[in-house]
């Protein structure tokens, strides 16, 4: 699995992309509603008081293609500065089997992966694009990713539940 599990506004694009991917020029608007395509499902499980309010997410290509680049664009409003020490708890599952459960330092991951936005992230509107290369070795399976992000003061920052179906291959139905 790719280690570039960036998160929040600093890193949300890569957390969705790594260790797999999602969508073809698909624009979705978030706000507690679920978004579903044949290969992707995203639920913004956050609350109106979360520090990061995701407004839209654009990803390409769809379906995800192992071994190819995946580009994710996130537009979000940050209600307060995100400082060093913010973190994300990420769980990746294949069915009921937990493949990964790890805590990531948001700012450290952004720096290591040369993300276009770095900490501290100031309050306001942000538009972030991240491209990652998906590993060729991604198996044809359905994955579930649960992401819970917190500020340095342990305030809720962002919440996302993502399902990605790598069983659907381009041209394969």
N, CA, C and O atoms as a DFTB+ gen file, in Angstrom:
692 C
 N C O
     1  1       0.839      -1.184       0.000
     2  2       0.000       0.000       0.000
     3  2       0.877       1.237       0.000
     4  3       1.949       1.271       0.604
     5  1       0.406       2.213      -0.671
     6  2       1.137       3.467      -0.778
     7  2       1.075       4.198       0.560
     8  3       0.026       4.238       1.203
     9  1       2.190       4.770       0.973
    10  2       2.246       5.408       2.286
    11  2       1.784       6.859       2.260
    12  3       1.766       7.506       3.307
    13  1       1.413       7.389       1.102
    14  2       1.043       8.805       1.027
    15  2      -0.390       9.030       1.463
    16  3      -1.195       9.596       0.725
    17  1      -0.697       8.587       2.653
    18  2      -2.042       8.767       3.185
    19  2      -2.131      10.147       3.819
    20  3      -2.195      10.283       5.040
    21  1      -2.135      11.150       2.981
    22  2      -2.305      12.515       3.452
    23  2      -3.746      12.691       3.859
    24  3      -4.602      11.881       3.503
    25  1      -4.018      13.729       4.594
    26  2      -5.396      13.904       4.988
    27  2      -5.818      15.324       5.166
    28  3      -5.026      16.243       4.956
    29  1      -7.063      15.524       5.555
    30  2      -7.762      16.780       5.742
    31  2      -7.653      17.609       4.487
    32  3      -7.427      17.066       3.406
    33  1      -7.807      18.893       4.607
    34  2      -7.672      19.749       3.436
    35  2      -6.264      19.630       2.898
    36  3      -6.050      19.659       1.686
    37  1      -5.310      19.499       3.790
    38  2      -3.927      19.337       3.387
    39  2      -3.780      18.044       2.598
    40  3      -2.956      17.973       1.686
    41  1      -4.559      17.024       2.927
    42  2      -4.281      15.710       2.410
    43  2      -5.478      14.888       1.991
    44  3      -5.287      13.737       1.600
    45  1      -6.676      15.382       2.043
    46  2      -7.844      14.575       1.697
    47  2      -7.735      13.934       0.313
    48  3      -8.130      12.779       0.157
    49  1      -7.215      14.637      -0.698
    50  2      -7.111      13.982      -1.994
    51  2      -6.323      12.683      -1.962
    52  3      -6.741      11.693      -2.562
    53  1      -5.204      12.673      -1.281
    54  2      -4.388      11.468      -1.280
    55  2      -4.971      10.367      -0.413
    56  3      -4.784       9.188      -0.714
    57  1      -5.671      10.720       0.653
    58  2      -6.266       9.678       1.495
    59  2      -7.301       8.909       0.704
    60  3      -7.466       7.704       0.893
    61  1      -7.997       9.596      -0.176
    62  2      -8.982       8.927      -1.017
    63  2      -8.270       8.099      -2.074
    64  3      -8.721       7.009      -2.428
    65  1      -7.174       8.612      -2.570
    66  2      -6.463       7.941      -3.653
    67  2      -5.592       6.791      -3.184
    68  3      -5.484       5.774      -3.870
    69  1      -4.993       6.932      -2.068
    70  2      -4.060       5.914      -1.634
    71  2      -4.689       5.118      -0.517
    72  3      -5.193       5.723       0.429
    73  1      -4.692       3.850      -0.563
    74  2      -3.958       2.979      -1.453
    75  2      -4.762       2.494      -2.651
    76  3      -4.483       1.398      -3.135
    77  1      -5.688       3.194      -3.135
    78  2      -6.472       2.857      -4.326
    79  2      -6.931       4.129      -4.981
    80  3      -6.254       5.148      -4.839
    81  1      -8.046       4.137      -5.694
    82  2      -8.484       5.348      -6.356
    83  2      -9.961       5.389      -6.600
    84  3     -10.716       4.515      -6.173
    85  1     -10.359       6.431      -7.301
    86  2     -11.763       6.675      -7.582
    87  2     -11.980       7.389      -8.905
    88  3     -10.935       7.435      -9.555
    89  1     -12.835       7.858      -9.393
    90  2     -13.631       8.526     -10.422
    91  2     -13.175       9.268     -11.687
    92  3     -12.048       9.763     -11.716
    93  1     -14.001       9.362     -12.721
    94  2     -13.729      10.039     -14.000
    95  2     -14.489      11.348     -14.114
    96  3     -15.704      11.347     -14.307
    97  1     -13.795      12.444     -13.999
    98  2     -14.415      13.769     -14.133
    99  2     -15.787      13.799     -13.505
   100  3     -16.762      14.221     -14.126
   101  1     -15.852      13.357     -12.294
   102  2     -17.116      13.275     -11.578
   103  2     -17.143      14.373     -10.543
   104  3     -16.258      14.451      -9.691
   105  1     -18.146      15.220     -10.609
   106  2     -18.272      16.302      -9.640
   107  2     -19.340      15.882      -8.646
   108  3     -20.435      15.478      -9.038
   109  1     -19.026      15.977      -7.368
   110  2     -20.041      15.684      -6.386
   111  2     -20.026      16.759      -5.325
   112  3     -18.976      17.314      -5.000
   113  1     -21.172      17.041      -4.797
   114  2     -21.294      18.010      -3.735
   115  2     -21.608      17.253      -2.460
   116  3     -22.462      16.367      -2.435
   117  1     -20.897      17.622      -1.398
   118  2     -21.005      16.885      -0.152
   119  2     -21.758      17.691       0.881
   120  3     -21.990      18.887       0.706
   121  1     -22.137      17.034       1.953
   122  2     -22.813      17.710       3.044
   123  2     -23.658      16.714       3.791
   124  3     -24.834      16.969       4.053
   125  1     -23.080      15.578       4.140
   126  2     -23.815      14.567       4.863
   127  2     -24.499      13.565       3.950
   128  3     -24.901      12.491       4.399
   129  1     -24.637      13.903       2.671
   130  2     -25.289      12.994       1.743
   131  2     -24.277      11.988       1.222
   132  3     -23.078      12.262       1.168
   133  1     -24.772      10.831       0.844
   134  2     -23.909       9.831       0.244
   135  2     -23.833      10.095      -1.248
   136  3     -24.807      10.530      -1.862
   137  1     -22.667       9.828      -1.831
   138  2     -22.504       9.908      -3.270
   139  2     -22.135       8.514      -3.745
   140  3     -21.258       7.876      -3.162
   141  1     -22.783       8.034      -4.785
   142  2     -22.551       6.678      -5.256
   143  2     -22.408       6.649      -6.764
   144  3     -23.171       7.294      -7.484
   145  1     -21.415       5.886      -7.244
   146  2     -21.314       5.525      -8.649
   147  2     -21.140       4.018      -8.651
   148  3     -21.238       3.378      -7.604
   149  1     -20.883       3.447      -9.822
   150  2     -20.696       2.002      -9.898
   151  2     -19.477       1.523      -9.125
   152  3     -19.434       0.374      -8.685
   153  1     -18.483       2.396      -8.954
   154  2     -17.243       1.935      -8.327
   155  2     -16.864       2.709      -7.073
   156  3     -15.783       2.491      -6.527
   157  1     -17.730       3.613      -6.599
   158  2     -17.310       4.527      -5.540
   159  2     -18.498       4.985      -4.729
   160  3     -19.579       5.226      -5.268
   161  1     -18.294       5.103      -3.441
   162  2     -19.321       5.622      -2.547
   163  2     -18.623       6.456      -1.489
   164  3     -17.666       6.003      -0.862
   165  1     -19.103       7.678      -1.293
   166  2     -18.492       8.579      -0.329
   167  2     -19.575       9.162       0.554
   168  3     -20.596       9.646       0.064
   169  1     -19.351       9.115       1.859
   170  2     -20.275       9.736       2.795
   171  2     -19.479      10.713       3.661
   172  3     -18.504      10.333       4.310
   173  1     -19.909      11.979       3.660
   174  2     -19.341      12.967       4.555
   175  2     -20.051      12.766       5.889
   176  3     -21.183      13.213       6.072
   177  1     -19.381      12.094       6.816
   178  2     -20.004      11.765       8.101
   179  2     -19.727      12.827       9.161
   180  3     -20.007      12.625      10.342
   181  1     -19.175      13.959       8.730
   182  2     -18.861      15.034       9.660
   183  2     -20.086      15.823      10.071
   184  3     -21.195      15.583       9.593
   185  1     -19.860      16.765      10.963
   186  2     -20.947      17.618      11.447
   187  2     -20.680      19.060      11.026
   188  3     -19.567      19.396      10.621
   189  1     -21.702      19.914      11.122
   190  2     -21.516      21.323      10.759
   191  2     -20.471      22.042      11.611
   192  3     -19.998      23.113      11.228
   193  1     -20.110      21.479      12.742
   194  2     -19.108      22.118      13.600
   195  2     -17.679      21.651      13.300
   196  3     -16.735      22.147      13.916
   197  1     -17.501      20.707      12.367
   198  2     -16.151      20.249      12.029
   199  2     -15.323      21.400      11.477
   200  3     -15.855      22.305      10.835
   201  1     -14.029      21.360      11.727
   202  2     -13.113      22.407      11.278
   203  2     -13.049      22.473       9.753
   204  3     -12.934      23.561       9.189
   205  1     -13.120      21.332       9.084
   206  2     -13.098      21.303       7.624
   207  2     -14.490      20.963       7.112
   208  3     -15.059      19.928       7.460
   209  1     -15.027      21.848       6.281
   210  2     -16.315      21.632       5.644
   211  2     -16.057      21.387       4.158
   212  3     -15.777      22.317       3.402
   213  1     -16.157      20.109       3.750
   214  2     -15.912      19.759       2.352
   215  2     -17.094      20.250       1.524
   216  3     -18.249      19.966       1.838
   217  1     -16.788      20.990       0.461
   218  2     -17.847      21.524      -0.382
   219  2     -17.990      20.761      -1.688
   220  3     -19.103      20.591      -2.185
   221  1     -16.886      20.303      -2.247
   222  2     -16.973      19.486      -3.459
   223  2     -15.723      18.643      -3.596
   224  3     -14.679      18.922      -3.007
   225  1     -15.871      17.603      -4.395
   226  2     -14.797      16.656      -4.635
   227  2     -14.895      16.222      -6.091
   228  3     -15.951      15.776      -6.539
   229  1     -13.790      16.353      -6.835
   230  2     -13.742      15.917      -8.227
   231  2     -12.601      14.931      -8.353
   232  3     -11.489      15.204      -7.903
   233  1     -12.868      13.780      -8.964
   234  2     -11.837      12.757      -9.094
   235  2     -11.836      12.183     -10.500
   236  3     -12.877      12.125     -11.156
   237  1     -10.664      11.760     -10.963
   238  2     -10.578      11.111     -12.263
   239  2      -9.329      10.230     -12.304
   240  3      -8.289      10.596     -11.757
   241  1      -9.437       9.036     -12.974
   242  2     -10.548       8.504     -13.769
   243  2     -11.505       7.630     -12.948
   244  3     -11.235       7.313     -11.789
   245  1     -12.603       7.256     -13.558
   246  2     -13.577       6.342     -12.972
   247  2     -13.989       5.362     -14.059
   248  3     -14.445       5.780     -15.123
   249  1     -13.837       4.077     -13.812
   250  2     -13.435       3.445     -12.553
   251  2     -11.938       3.599     -12.308
   252  3     -11.174       3.913     -13.221
   253  1     -11.533       3.372     -11.059
   254  2     -10.110       3.447     -10.742
   255  2      -9.328       2.422     -11.549
   256  3      -9.816       1.325     -11.821
   257  1      -8.104       2.793     -11.929
   258  2      -7.294       1.912     -12.768
   259  2      -5.940       1.690     -12.094
   260  3      -5.097       2.587     -12.080
   261  1      -5.734       0.504     -11.540
   262  2      -4.431       0.213     -10.933
   263  2      -3.303       0.457     -11.927
   264  3      -3.416       0.130     -13.108
   265  1      -2.212       1.038     -11.430
   266  2      -1.061       1.311     -12.272
   267  2      -1.138       2.645     -12.999
   268  3      -0.203       3.001     -13.717
   269  1      -2.218       3.389     -12.837
   270  2      -2.356       4.692     -13.485
   271  2      -2.457       5.796     -12.442
   272  3      -2.687       5.540     -11.260
   273  1      -2.277       7.035     -12.909
   274  2      -2.416       8.180     -12.018
   275  2      -3.876       8.416     -11.678
   276  3      -4.765       8.152     -12.487
   277  1      -4.110       8.909     -10.491
   278  2      -5.438       9.294     -10.032
   279  2      -5.339      10.737      -9.548
   280  3      -4.479      11.060      -8.729
   281  1      -6.210      11.599     -10.048
   282  2      -6.217      13.004      -9.638
   283  2      -7.493      13.292      -8.872
   284  3      -8.593      12.953      -9.308
   285  1      -7.321      13.929      -7.712
   286  2      -8.455      14.274      -6.862
   287  2      -8.369      15.763      -6.548
   288  3      -7.309      16.274      -6.185
   289  1      -9.511      16.458      -6.695
   290  2      -9.590      17.882      -6.377
   291  2     -10.624      18.068      -5.283
   292  3     -11.742      17.560      -5.376
   293  1     -10.244      18.799      -4.248
   294  2     -11.139      19.053      -3.124
   295  2     -11.289      20.558      -2.944
   296  3     -10.304      21.298      -2.950
   297  1     -12.531      21.001      -2.784
   298  2     -12.812      22.380      -2.400
   299  2     -13.431      22.311      -1.011
   300  3     -14.367      21.549      -0.771
   301  1     -12.896      23.115      -0.104
   302  2     -13.367      23.053       1.277
   303  2     -13.209      24.404       1.954
   304  3     -12.431      25.255       1.522
   305  1     -13.965      24.573       3.020
   306  2     -13.842      25.757       3.862
   307  2     -13.289      25.300       5.201
   308  3     -13.808      24.369       5.817
   309  1     -12.232      25.964       5.643
   310  2     -11.603      25.668       6.928
   311  2     -12.031      26.762       7.899
   312  3     -11.836      27.947       7.631
   313  1     -12.618      26.362       9.032
   314  2     -13.173      27.345       9.973
   315  2     -12.144      27.915      10.944
   316  3     -12.344      28.999      11.492
   317  1     -11.030      27.184      11.164
   318  2      -9.956      27.679      12.027
   319  2      -8.642      27.095      11.550
   320  3      -8.629      26.085      10.848
   321  1      -7.546      27.716      11.922
   322  2      -6.224      27.288      11.466
   323  2      -5.943      25.840      11.887
   324  3      -6.176      25.446      13.030
   325  1      -5.437      25.069      10.928
   326  2      -5.015      23.690      11.202
   327  2      -3.512      23.738      11.450
   328  3      -2.741      24.138      10.578
   329  1      -3.108      23.327      12.643
   330  2      -1.720      23.456      13.059
   331  2      -1.022      22.106      13.141
   332  3      -1.655      21.050      13.114
   333  1       0.319      22.173      13.244
   334  2       1.103      20.958      13.461
   335  2       0.515      20.197      14.638
   336  3       0.155      20.791      15.654
   337  1       0.421      18.893      14.498
   338  2      -0.156      18.050      15.542
   339  2      -1.542      17.541      15.178
   340  3      -2.065      16.644      15.839
   341  1      -2.149      18.109      14.121
   342  2      -3.428      17.573      13.648
   343  2      -3.170      16.154      13.129
   344  3      -2.099      15.866      12.595
   345  1      -4.152      15.285      13.290
   346  2      -3.937      13.893      12.910
   347  2      -5.209      13.266      12.347
   348  3      -6.312      13.789      12.506
   349  1      -5.014      12.128      11.685
   350  2      -6.131      11.372      11.125
   351  2      -5.977       9.909      11.488
   352  3      -4.904       9.328      11.326
   353  1      -7.050       9.320      11.977
   354  2      -7.105       7.878      12.207
   355  2      -7.748       7.259      10.978
   356  3      -8.878       7.597      10.622
   357  1      -7.026       6.352      10.330
   358  2      -7.474       5.752       9.075
   359  2      -7.578       4.243       9.248
   360  3      -6.652       3.594       9.734
   361  1      -8.716       3.697       8.844
   362  2      -8.920       2.252       8.848
   363  2      -9.289       1.827       7.431
   364  3     -10.197       2.396       6.825
   365  1      -8.586       0.828       6.906
   366  2      -8.878       0.269       5.590
   367  2      -9.284      -1.177       5.796
   368  3      -8.581      -1.951       6.445
   369  1     -10.449      -1.535       5.222
   370  2     -10.951      -2.897       5.366
   371  2     -11.251      -3.507       4.009
   372  3     -11.623      -2.813       3.062
   373  1     -11.082      -4.809       3.934
   374  2     -11.505      -5.620       2.798
   375  2     -12.574      -6.532       3.356
   376  3     -12.276      -7.521       4.026
   377  1     -13.850      -6.190       3.070
   378  2     -14.945      -6.897       3.723
   379  2     -14.870      -6.619       5.218
   380  3     -14.834      -5.462       5.636
   381  1     -14.847      -7.674       6.022
   382  2     -14.749      -7.508       7.471
   383  2     -13.307      -7.565       7.971
   384  3     -13.048      -7.413       9.165
   385  1     -12.371      -7.785       7.045
   386  2     -10.969      -7.930       7.425
   387  2     -10.291      -6.562       7.440
   388  3     -10.289      -5.853       6.434
   389  1      -9.721      -6.199       8.579
   390  2      -9.023      -4.922       8.730
   391  2      -7.611      -5.069       8.172
   392  3      -6.802      -5.830       8.702
   393  1      -7.320      -4.327       7.088
   394  2      -5.999      -4.369       6.465
   395  2      -5.045      -3.356       7.069
   396  3      -3.839      -3.595       7.133
   397  1      -5.580      -2.223       7.511
   398  2      -4.751      -1.149       8.027
   399  2      -5.535      -0.352       9.049
   400  3      -6.700      -0.021       8.831
   401  1      -4.903      -0.049      10.148
   402  2      -5.456       0.912      11.110
   403  2      -4.259       1.702      11.603
   404  3      -3.394       1.180      12.306
   405  1      -4.225       2.973      11.220
   406  2      -3.039       3.754      11.530
   407  2      -3.411       5.205      11.775
   408  3      -4.360       5.728      11.190
   409  1      -2.652       5.841      12.643
   410  2      -2.788       7.270      12.891
   411  2      -1.705       7.986      12.086
   412  3      -0.526       7.637      12.151
   413  1      -2.138       9.002      11.319
   414  2      -1.227       9.773      10.490
   415  2      -1.172      11.211      10.982
   416  3      -2.209      11.813      11.263
   417  1       0.019      11.760      11.086
   418  2       0.219      13.170      11.382
   419  2      -0.028      13.922      10.073
   420  3       0.739      13.789       9.119
   421  1      -1.090      14.703      10.036
   422  2      -1.523      15.373       8.809
   423  2      -0.432      16.268       8.235
   424  3      -0.134      16.195       7.042
   425  1       0.158      17.097       9.060
   426  2       1.145      18.061       8.576
   427  2       2.428      17.360       8.130
   428  3       3.029      17.741       7.125
   429  1       2.838      16.355       8.862
   430  2       4.034      15.589       8.500
   431  2       3.841      14.892       7.158
   432  3       4.739      14.912       6.316
   433  1       2.686      14.279       6.953
   434  2       2.409      13.600       5.690
   435  2       2.355      14.582       4.527
   436  3       2.829      14.276       3.433
   437  1       1.784      15.753       4.756
   438  2       1.729      16.773       3.703
   439  2       3.144      17.189       3.299
   440  3       3.446      17.336       2.115
   441  1       3.995      17.376       4.290
   442  2       5.379      17.773       4.008
   443  2       6.133      16.663       3.285
   444  3       6.798      16.922       2.283
   445  1       6.038      15.428       3.780
   446  2       6.747      14.297       3.171
   447  2       6.340      14.084       1.722
   448  3       7.156      13.670       0.898
   449  1       5.073      14.369       1.406
   450  2       4.549      14.102       0.073
   451  2       4.444      15.348      -0.794
   452  3       3.804      15.335      -1.845
   453  1       5.080      16.427      -0.339
   454  2       5.140      17.655      -1.120
   455  2       3.753      18.121      -1.577
   456  3       3.569      18.507      -2.731
   457  1       2.790      18.079      -0.664
   458  2       1.426      18.515      -0.985
   459  2       1.438      20.005      -1.304
   460  3       2.284      20.746      -0.804
   461  1       0.496      20.438      -2.138
   462  2       0.484      21.845      -2.551
   463  2       0.098      22.797      -1.434
   464  3       0.326      24.000      -1.558
   465  1      -0.476      22.304      -0.354
   466  2      -0.797      23.148       0.798
   467  2      -0.137      22.523       2.026
   468  3      -0.194      21.310       2.225
   469  1       0.485      23.360       2.838
   470  2       1.245      22.887       3.991
   471  2       0.717      23.546       5.266
   472  3       0.028      24.564       5.211
   473  1       1.043      22.964       6.391
   474  2       0.647      23.533       7.678
   475  2       1.535      24.702       8.024
   476  3       2.705      24.711       7.641
   477  1       1.026      25.687       8.732
   478  2      -0.366      25.753       9.175
   479  2      -1.292      26.119       8.008
   480  3      -0.932      26.914       7.140
   481  1      -2.479      25.528       8.007
   482  2      -3.493      25.827       7.000
   483  2      -4.404      26.892       7.600
   484  3      -5.073      26.653       8.606
   485  1      -4.425      28.043       6.989
   486  2      -5.210      29.157       7.511
   487  2      -6.696      28.955       7.252
   488  3      -7.084      28.246       6.323
   489  1      -7.516      29.580       8.076
   490  2      -8.966      29.545       7.884
   491  2      -9.295      30.186       6.542
   492  3      -8.600      31.093       6.083
   493  1     -10.377      29.694       5.915
   494  2     -10.820      30.247       4.641
   495  2     -11.092      29.157       3.628
   496  3     -11.047      27.969       3.946
   497  1     -11.380      29.577       2.390
   498  2     -11.654      28.631       1.311
   499  2     -10.347      28.127       0.724
   500  3      -9.394      28.888       0.550
   501  1     -10.314      26.825       0.420
   502  2      -9.129      26.215      -0.178
   503  2      -9.553      25.279      -1.296
   504  3     -10.569      24.589      -1.209
   505  1      -8.743      25.276      -2.350
   506  2      -8.949      24.418      -3.513
   507  2      -7.653      23.630      -3.686
   508  3      -6.621      24.215      -4.013
   509  1      -7.688      22.314      -3.472
   510  2      -6.480      21.493      -3.458
   511  2      -6.599      20.378      -4.487
   512  3      -7.641      19.732      -4.601
   513  1      -5.515      20.159      -5.237
   514  2      -5.452      19.064      -6.210
   515  2      -4.270      18.180      -5.859
   516  3      -3.185      18.678      -5.560
   517  1      -4.477      16.872      -5.894
   518  2      -3.410      15.913      -5.603
   519  2      -3.485      14.793      -6.627
   520  3      -4.564      14.264      -6.896
   521  1      -2.352      14.434      -7.195
   522  2      -2.279      13.301      -8.115
   523  2      -1.355      12.262      -7.514
   524  3      -0.259      12.579      -7.052
   525  1      -1.803      11.027      -7.523
   526  2      -0.993       9.920      -7.020
   527  2      -1.015       8.793      -8.042
   528  3      -1.962       8.653      -8.816
   529  1       0.032       8.002      -8.030
   530  2       0.075       6.834      -8.900
   531  2      -0.472       5.648      -8.114
   532  3       0.013       5.335      -7.027
   533  1      -1.479       4.999      -8.669
   534  2      -2.036       3.821      -8.013
   535  2      -1.152       2.615      -8.299
   536  3      -0.719       2.423      -9.436
   537  1      -0.880       1.802      -7.287
   538  2      -0.071       0.603      -7.504
   539  2      -0.767      -0.371      -8.463
   540  3      -1.987      -0.530      -8.427
   541  1       0.032      -1.019      -9.320
   542  2      -0.507      -2.020     -10.246
   543  2      -1.047      -3.225      -9.489
   544  3      -1.910      -3.945      -9.990
   545  1      -0.539      -3.440      -8.290
   546  2      -0.856      -4.651      -7.528
   547  2      -2.180      -4.593      -6.779
   548  3      -2.484      -5.524      -6.033
   549  1      -2.979      -3.550      -6.940
   550  2      -4.263      -3.481      -6.239
   551  2      -5.121      -4.659      -6.702
   552  3      -5.367      -4.804      -7.899
   553  1      -5.575      -5.491      -5.782
   554  2      -6.373      -6.659      -6.182
   555  2      -7.802      -6.264      -6.560
   556  3      -8.305      -5.236      -6.106
   557  1      -8.455      -7.080      -7.391
   558  2      -9.861      -6.822      -7.727
   559  2     -10.730      -7.145      -6.508
   560  3     -11.099      -8.297      -6.284
   561  1     -11.048      -6.117      -5.732
   562  2     -11.800      -6.299      -4.491
   563  2     -12.497      -4.998      -4.130
   564  3     -12.249      -3.953      -4.731
   565  1     -13.382      -5.084      -3.128
   566  2     -14.084      -3.909      -2.612
   567  2     -13.459      -3.517      -1.286
   568  3     -13.351      -4.338      -0.375
   569  1     -13.048      -2.258      -1.181
   570  2     -12.398      -1.749       0.010
   571  2     -13.288      -0.721       0.705
   572  3     -14.078      -0.032       0.059
   573  1     -13.152      -0.626       2.021
   574  2     -13.840       0.391       2.813
   575  2     -12.772       1.157       3.585
   576  3     -11.902       0.561       4.219
   577  1     -12.850       2.490       3.524
   578  2     -11.903       3.342       4.233
   579  2     -12.695       4.252       5.159
   580  3     -13.623       4.937       4.727
   581  1     -12.330       4.256       6.415
   582  2     -12.936       5.150       7.399
   583  2     -11.854       6.114       7.852
   584  3     -10.785       5.698       8.297
   585  1     -12.142       7.418       7.734
   586  2     -11.181       8.445       8.095
   587  2     -11.820       9.362       9.124
   588  3     -12.924       9.867       8.924
   589  1     -11.110       9.571      10.230
   590  2     -11.553      10.489      11.264
   591  2     -10.389      11.419      11.563
   592  3      -9.340      10.978      12.032
   593  1     -10.574      12.714      11.290
   594  2      -9.506      13.677      11.481
   595  2      -9.770      14.572      12.681
   596  3     -10.913      14.929      12.965
   597  1      -8.689      14.934      13.387
   598  2      -8.793      15.731      14.611
   599  2      -7.722      16.816      14.629
   600  3      -6.634      16.639      14.080
   601  1      -8.037      17.928      15.258
   602  2      -7.074      19.015      15.412
   603  2      -6.066      18.646      16.498
   604  3      -6.203      17.629      17.177
   605  1      -5.060      19.490      16.645
   606  2      -4.065      19.300      17.692
   607  2      -4.722      19.314      19.075
   608  3      -4.199      18.727      20.023
   609  1      -5.872      19.988      19.184
   610  2      -6.614      20.044      20.455
   611  2      -7.690      18.961      20.557
   612  3      -8.562      19.034      21.422
   613  1      -7.631      17.963      19.684
   614  2      -8.562      16.829      19.656
   615  2      -9.999      17.225      19.334
   616  3     -10.934      16.520      19.713
   617  1     -10.183      18.346      18.638
   618  2     -11.512      18.724      18.144
   619  2     -11.771      17.972      16.847
   620  3     -10.838      17.693      16.094
   621  1     -13.043      17.638      16.579
   622  2     -13.384      16.995      15.317
   623  2     -12.997      17.914      14.169
   624  3     -13.347      19.094      14.158
   625  1     -12.265      17.356      13.197
   626  2     -11.801      18.151      12.071
   627  2     -12.534      17.762      10.795
   628  3     -12.973      18.633      10.044
   629  1     -12.670      16.460      10.541
   630  2     -13.330      15.984       9.332
   631  2     -13.636      14.502       9.510
   632  3     -12.978      13.807      10.283
   633  1     -14.643      14.033       8.781
   634  2     -15.047      12.625       8.849
   635  2     -15.450      12.174       7.455
   636  3     -16.232      12.846       6.783
   637  1     -14.913      11.028       7.016
   638  2     -15.256      10.497       5.700
   639  2     -15.305       8.976       5.743
   640  3     -14.426       8.330       6.314
   641  1     -16.336       8.418       5.136
   642  2     -16.451       6.972       4.931
   643  2     -16.477       6.745       3.425
   644  3     -17.329       7.283       2.718
   645  1     -15.536       5.944       2.949
   646  2     -15.347       5.765       1.514
   647  2     -15.361       4.271       1.193
   648  3     -14.745       3.464       1.889
   649  1     -16.073       3.924       0.132
   650  2     -16.052       2.554      -0.378
   651  2     -15.582       2.617      -1.821
   652  3     -16.084       3.415      -2.613
   653  1     -14.608       1.765      -2.160
   654  2     -14.062       1.736      -3.509
   655  2     -14.102       0.299      -4.016
   656  3     -13.655      -0.627      -3.340
   657  1     -14.647       0.135      -5.220
   658  2     -14.801      -1.191      -5.820
   659  2     -13.812      -1.359      -6.961
   660  3     -13.998      -0.794      -8.038
   661  1     -12.767      -2.132      -6.728
   662  2     -11.781      -2.424      -7.771
   663  2     -12.144      -3.681      -8.547
   664  3     -11.355      -4.146      -9.370
   665  1     -13.318      -4.234      -8.301
   666  2     -13.744      -5.406      -9.062
   667  2     -14.230      -4.996     -10.442
   668  3     -14.205      -5.801     -11.373
   669  1     -14.668      -3.764     -10.583
   670  2     -15.142      -3.253     -11.866
   671  2     -13.924      -2.713     -12.608
   672  3     -13.297      -1.752     -12.161
   673  1     -13.597      -3.313     -13.711
   674  2     -12.450      -2.890     -14.520
   675  2     -12.961      -2.185     -15.774
   676  3     -14.029      -2.520     -16.286
   677  1     -12.194      -1.206     -16.268
   678  2     -12.615      -0.518     -17.488
   679  2     -12.857      -1.518     -18.616
   680  3     -12.022      -2.384     -18.877
   681  1     -13.999      -1.391     -19.278
   682  2     -14.337      -2.266     -20.374
   683  2     -14.766      -3.653     -19.947
   684  3     -15.165      -4.470     -20.776
   685  1     -14.681      -3.923     -18.629
   686  2     -14.999      -5.263     -18.162
   687  2     -16.343      -5.359     -17.491
   688  3     -16.748      -6.453     -17.099
   689  1     -17.059      -4.250     -17.342
   690  2     -18.388      -4.243     -16.763
   691  2     -18.450      -4.231     -15.320
   692  3     -19.540      -4.225     -14.749
